[in-house]
Amino acid sequence: ETENLADAEERCDQVIKAKFQLEARIKEVMEKLEDEEGINADLAARKRKLEDECSELKKDVDELELTLAKAEKEKHATENKVKNLTEEMTGLDETVVKLDKEKKALQEAHQQALDDLQIEEDKVNTLAKARIKLEQQVNNVEGSFEQERKVCMDLERAKRKLEGDLKLAQETIVDLENDKHHLDEKLRKKDLEFNEMQSKIEEQQSSGIQLQKKARVAELEEETVSEKAMRAKAEKHCHELSNELEGISQRLEEAAGASTARSDLNKKREAEFQKMRRDLEEATLQHEATAAALRKKHADSTAELGEQIDNLQRVKQKLEKEKSELKMEIDSLASSTETITKSKAYLEKMYRTLEDQMRDVKAKFEENQRNMNEMVIQKAQLQTESGK
């Protein structure tokens, strides 16, 4: 019994020691469990915070994507608008170039019309001068009519004188023709003599008489030249006398019909003068009307064309201003798009980083949860063993 009691006391001491050890281990496990629960609470709070931040970041990313899509849409719309404006500007530029060409053509036509107008005015001035000159001529004709009768008498006297001169000229022509005939005959003989002497010179080239014959040939040549000059002079004189004779004949014929035709000529000139005066007045009136119409037409055309060009210039300036504003807007949108893209990339990077952190925290939380479950199991086992 004493041994059993000693064994029981020893076993009781061992149990008490084991109890103390288990209580200390349980206390240690409980402290560790409390620490793990605190860590788990912090991790859960951090997880919730990270989830909230991820949700906010995802929301910001979605908003940025919507903003970016909207900006892209506005950018495409603006680019289309700029393209349309550019095409419209190109069309307007072509219209301006076309109008400039038309303006240049109208200016050239206007200048041509002014030149034509100046020519017409010069014609009017010329016609006016011609009218004045014709009036003076009529006055001169009327004033010289008496003088022409005197001239007719003088012409009659000159006619008789010219008839005498003509008779003398005809006699002179006959004499000159005889002289010409003699000179031709003499020249023919000299030519024959010259040819004979030339033949003899060729036959006697080696003889000593050659120099004398050459001298004779030279003399004959001089005589031939002289005869030819006299013949040409006689022909010229004969031609001049023939021309003078023909002119005298014409003047005689004109003088014969001058007295009769002078009266008819004066009447004809008077009728022509009246007709020219009427034509000149009509042409002057018509020209003045045409010139006034041309001036008005070209002034209206020039004013209308200038107004069209001014309107087109204003439209062009307005379109250029809108184009510049749209270009600035596109640059601003491009800058905003670039900023949004960078922000999106940064937020996506942060989002991925937070997801990695959340995965790490979740893994750590699950590991702590497993550890805590193991500790709870160990605690239960220890309590069971302690109860036993």
C-alpha positions in Angstrom: 0.0 0.0 0.0 2.9 2.4 0.9 4.5 1.7 -2.5 1.1 2.2 -4.2 0.7 5.4 -2.4 4.2 6.6 -3.3 3.5 5.7 -6.9 0.2 7.5 -6.8 1.9 10.6 -5.3 4.6 10.4 -7.8 2.1 10.1 -10.6 0.1 12.9 -9.1 3.2 15.1 -9.0 4.0 14.2 -12.7 0.4 15.0 -13.6 0.6 18.3 -11.7 3.9 19.1 -13.5 2.3 18.1 -16.8 -0.7 20.2 -16.0 1.5 23.2 -15.3 3.4 22.6 -18.5 0.2 22.2 -20.4 -1.2 25.4 -18.8 2.0 27.3 -19.7 1.8 25.9 -23.2 -1.9 26.7 -23.4 -1.1 30.2 -22.2 1.6 30.5 -24.7 -0.6 29.2 -27.5 -3.4 31.6 -26.4 -1.1 34.5 -26.5 0.2 33.4 -29.8 -3.5 32.9 -30.9 -4.3 36.4 -29.7 -1.4 37.8 -31.6 -2.4 35.8 -34.7 -6.0 37.0 -34.3 -4.7 40.6 -34.1 -2.6 40.1 -37.1 -5.6 38.5 -38.9 -7.8 41.4 -37.9 -5.1 43.8 -39.2 -4.8 41.8 -42.4 -8.6 41.6 -42.8 -8.8 45.4 -42.3 -5.9 45.9 -44.7 -7.6 43.5 -47.1 -10.8 45.4 -46.9 -8.9 48.7 -47.4 -7.0 47.2 -50.3 -10.3 45.9 -51.8 -11.8 49.3 -51.4 -8.7 50.9 -53.0 -8.9 48.4 -55.8 -12.5 49.1 -56.3 -11.8 52.8 -56.3 -8.9 52.3 -58.7 -11.0 50.0 -60.9 -13.7 52.6 -60.9 -11.1 55.3 -61.8 -9.8 53.1 -64.5 -13.3 52.5 -65.9 -13.9 56.3 -65.8 -10.6 56.9 -67.4 -11.4 54.4 -70.1 -14.7 56.0 -70.7 -13.0 59.5 -70.8 -10.4 58.1 -73.1 -13.0 56.5 -75.4 -14.9 59.8 -75.3 -11.7 61.7 -76.1 -10.9 59.3 -78.9 -14.4 59.7 -80.3 -14.1 63.5 -80.0 -10.7 63.3 -81.6 -12.0 61.3 -84.5 -15.0 63.7 -84.9 -12.6 66.7 -84.7 -10.3 65.0 -87.2 -13.2 64.4 -89.6 -14.3 68.0 -89.1 -10.8 69.2 -89.8 -10.7 66.9 -92.9 -14.0 68.3 -94.1 -12.8 71.9 -93.4 -9.5 71.1 -95.2 -11.4 69.8 -98.2 -13.7 72.9 -98.0 -10.6 75.1 -97.7 -9.1 73.3 -100.7 -12.3 73.9 -102.7 -12.4 77.5 -101.6 -8.7 77.9 -102.6 -9.6 76.5 -106.0 -12.6 78.8 -106.2 -10.4 81.8 -105.2 -7.8 80.8 -107.8 -10.5 80.4 -110.4 -12.0 83.8 -109.4 -8.5 85.3 -109.5 -8.1 84.0 -113.0 -11.6 85.3 -113.9 -10.7 88.6 -112.3 -7.5 88.7 -114.3 -9.4 87.9 -117.5 -12.0 90.5 -116.7 -9.2 93.0 -116.0 -7.6 92.2 -119.3 -11.0 92.4 -121.0 -11.6 95.7 -119.1 -8.2 97.0 -120.2 -8.9 95.8 -123.8 -12.2 97.5 -123.6 -10.5 100.7 -122.4 -8.0 100.3 -125.2 -10.9 99.8 -127.7 -12.6 102.8 -126.1 -9.5 104.9 -126.5 -9.2 103.7 -130.1 -12.8 104.7 -130.7 -12.2 108.0 -129.1 -9.2 108.5 -131.3 -11.3 107.6 -134.3 -13.9 110.1 -133.2 -11.2 112.7 -132.8 -9.8 111.7 -136.2 -13.3 112.0 -137.7 -13.8 115.3 -136.0 -10.5 116.5 -137.4 -11.5 115.1 -140.8 -14.8 116.9 -140.6 -13.0 120.2 -139.9 -10.5 119.4 -142.6 -13.3 118.6 -145.1 -15.1 121.8 -144.1 -11.9 123.7 -144.8 -11.5 121.8 -148.0 -15.0 122.8 -149.1 -14.3 126.4 -148.2 -11.0 126.1 -150.1 -12.8 124.5 -153.1 -15.5 127.2 -153.1 -12.8 129.8 -152.8 -10.6 128.3 -155.4 -13.3 127.7 -158.0 -12.5 131.0 -159.7 -8.8 130.3 -159.5 -9.3 127.0 -161.3 -11.0 128.8 -164.3 -7.9 131.0 -164.5 -5.8 127.8 -164.2 -7.8 126.3 -167.1 -6.9 129.3 -169.2 -3.3 128.9 -168.1 -3.5 125.2 -169.0 -4.7 126.1 -172.5 -1.7 128.3 -173.0 0.5 125.7 -171.4 -1.1 123.1 -173.8 -0.2 125.1 -176.8 3.3 125.5 -175.4 3.6 121.8 -174.6 2.4 120.9 -178.1 5.3 123.0 -179.5 7.6 121.4 -177.0 6.3 118.0 -178.0 7.0 118.6 -181.6 10.5 119.7 -180.8 10.9 116.7 -178.5 9.7 114.3 -181.2 12.2 115.9 -183.6 14.9 115.5 -181.0 13.9 111.9 -180.5 14.2 111.2 -184.2 17.7 112.8 -184.2 18.7 110.8 -181.1 17.5 107.6 -182.7 19.5 108.4 -185.8 22.5 109.1 -183.6 21.9 105.9 -181.8 21.7 103.9 -185.0 25.0 105.5 -186.1 26.6 104.8 -182.8 25.4 101.2 -182.9 26.8 100.7 -186.4 30.1 102.3 -185.3 30.1 100.1 -182.2 29.5 97.0 -184.3 32.4 97.9 -186.5 34.6 98.6 -183.5 33.7 95.2 -182.1 34.6 93.5 -185.4 37.9 95.4 -185.5 38.5 94.5 -181.9 37.9 90.8 -182.5 40.1 90.9 -185.5 42.9 92.5 -183.6 42.4 90.1 -180.8 42.8 87.2 -183.2 45.9 88.7 -184.7 47.4 89.3 -181.2 46.8 85.6 -180.3 48.5 84.6 -183.6 51.5 86.9 -183.1 52.2 86.4 -179.3 55.9 85.6 -180.0 56.6 88.5 -182.3 57.9 92.0 -181.3 54.9 93.8 -182.7 52.7 92.4 -179.8 53.2 95.5 -177.6 52.0 97.8 -180.4 49.0 95.7 -181.0 48.2 95.5 -177.3 48.3 99.3 -177.2 46.0 99.3 -180.2 43.7 96.9 -178.4 43.7 99.1 -175.3 42.9 102.1 -177.5 40.1 100.1 -179.1 38.8 99.1 -175.7 38.8 102.7 -174.5 37.0 103.7 -177.7 34.5 100.8 -177.1 33.9 101.9 -173.5 33.4 105.5 -174.6 31.1 104.4 -177.4 29.1 102.3 -174.9 28.9 105.2 -172.4 27.7 107.5 -175.2 25.2 104.9 -176.3 23.9 104.5 -172.7 23.7 108.3 -172.2 21.7 108.6 -175.5 19.3 105.8 -174.4 18.8 107.4 -171.0 18.1 110.8 -172.7 15.8 109.1 -175.1 14.0 107.4 -172.2 13.7 110.6 -170.3 12.3 112.4 -173.4 9.8 109.5 -173.9 8.6 109.8 -170.3 8.4 113.6 -170.5 6.4 113.2 -173.8 4.0 110.8 -172.1 3.6 113.1 -169.1 2.9 116.0 -171.4 0.3 114.0 -173.3 -1.4 113.0 -170.0 -1.4 116.6 -168.8 -2.9 117.7 -172.1 -5.7 115.1 -171.7 -6.3 116.1 -168.1 -6.3 119.8 -169.0 -8.8 119.1 -171.7 -11.3 117.5 -169.3 -10.5 119.5 -166.2 -12.8 122.4 -166.9 -15.8 120.1 -167.6 -15.2 117.8 -164.6 -14.4 120.5 -162.1 -18.1 121.5 -161.7 -19.2 117.9 -161.4 -16.4 117.3 -159.0 -17.4 120.2 -156.8 -21.0 119.0 -156.7 -19.8 115.4 -155.9 -17.5 116.7 -153.2 -20.3 118.7 -151.6 -22.6 115.6 -151.6 -19.8 113.5 -150.2 -19.1 116.1 -147.6 -22.7 116.2 -146.4 -22.9 112.4 -146.3 -19.6 112.2 -144.4 -20.9 114.9 -142.0 -24.1 112.8 -141.3 -22.1 109.6 -141.0 -19.6 111.3 -138.7 -22.4 112.6 -136.4 -24.1 109.2 -136.3 -20.8 107.5 -135.6 -20.0 110.0 -132.9 -23.4 109.5 -131.2 -23.2 105.7 -131.5 -19.6 105.6 -130.2 -20.5 107.8 -127.2 -23.4 105.5 -126.3 -21.3 102.4 -126.8 -18.4 103.9 -124.7 -20.8 104.8 -121.9 -22.4 101.4 -121.9 -18.9 99.7 -121.9 -17.7 101.9 -119.1 -20.8 101.1 -117.0 -20.7 97.4 -117.8 -17.0 97.1 -116.9 -17.5 99.2 -113.7 -20.4 96.9 -112.6 -18.4 93.8 -113.5 -15.3 95.0 -111.6 -17.3 96.0 -108.6 -19.2 92.7 -108.5 -16.1 90.7 -108.9 -14.3 92.7 -106.2 -17.2 92.1 -103.8 -17.2 88.3 -104.6 -13.4 88.2 -103.9 -13.8 90.1 -100.7 -16.6 87.7 -99.5 -14.4 84.7 -100.4 -11.5 86.3 -98.6 -13.6 86.8 -95.5 -14.9 83.2 -95.7 -11.4 81.9 -96.2 -10.1 83.9 -93.1 -13.0 82.6 -91.1 -12.3 79.0 -92.1 -8.6 79.4 -91.4 -9.4 80.7 -88.0 -11.8 77.8 -87.3 -9.1 75.4 -88.7 -6.5 77.0 -86.3 -8.9 76.7 -83.4 -9.7 73.1 -84.3 -6.0 72.3 -84.6 -5.4 73.8 -81.1 -8.3 71.7 -79.8 -6.9 68.6 -81.4 -3.5 69.3 -79.9 -5.2 69.8 -76.5 -7.2 66.6 -76.9 -4.0 64.8 -78.0 -2.2 66.1 -74.9 -5.2 65.1 -72.7 -5.4 61.7 -74.3 -1.7 61.2 -73.7 -2.1 62.3 -70.1 -5.1 60.0 -69.6 -3.2 57.1 -71.2 -0.3 57.7 -68.9 -2.6 57.9 -65.9 -4.4 54.8 -67.0 -1.1 52.9 -67.4 0.0 54.1 -63.9 -3.4 53.1 -62.4 -3.3 49.7 -64.1 0.3 49.3 -62.7 -0.9 50.2 -59.2 -4.0 48.0 -59.6 -1.7 45.0 -60.5 0.6 45.9 -57.6 -2.4 46.0 -55.2 -3.7 42.7 -56.6 -0.3 41.2 -55.9 -0.3 42.6 -52.4 -3.9 41.3 -51.9 -2.9 37.8 -53.1 0.1 38.0 -50.6 -2.1 39.2 -47.8 -4.7 36.5 -48.6 -2.1 33.8 -48.7 -0.7 35.0 -45.4 -4.2 35.3 -43.9 -5.0 31.7 -45.0 -1.7 30.5 -43.6 -2.4 32.3 -40.2 -6.0 30.8 -40.3 -4.5 27.4 -40.8 -2.1 28.0 -37.9 -4.9 29.3 -35.7 -7.0 26.2 -36.5 -4.1 24.0 -35.6 -3.6 25.9 -32.3 -7.3 25.5 -31.5 -7.0 21.8 -32.2 -3.9 21.6 -30.0 -5.7 23.6 -27.3 -8.6 21.3 -27.4 -6.3 18.3 -27.2 -4.4 19.8 -24.3 -7.6 20.6 -22.5 -8.8 17.1 -23.0 -5.5 15.7 -21.8 -5.7 18.1 -18.8 -9.2 17.0 -18.0 -8.1 13.4 -18.0 
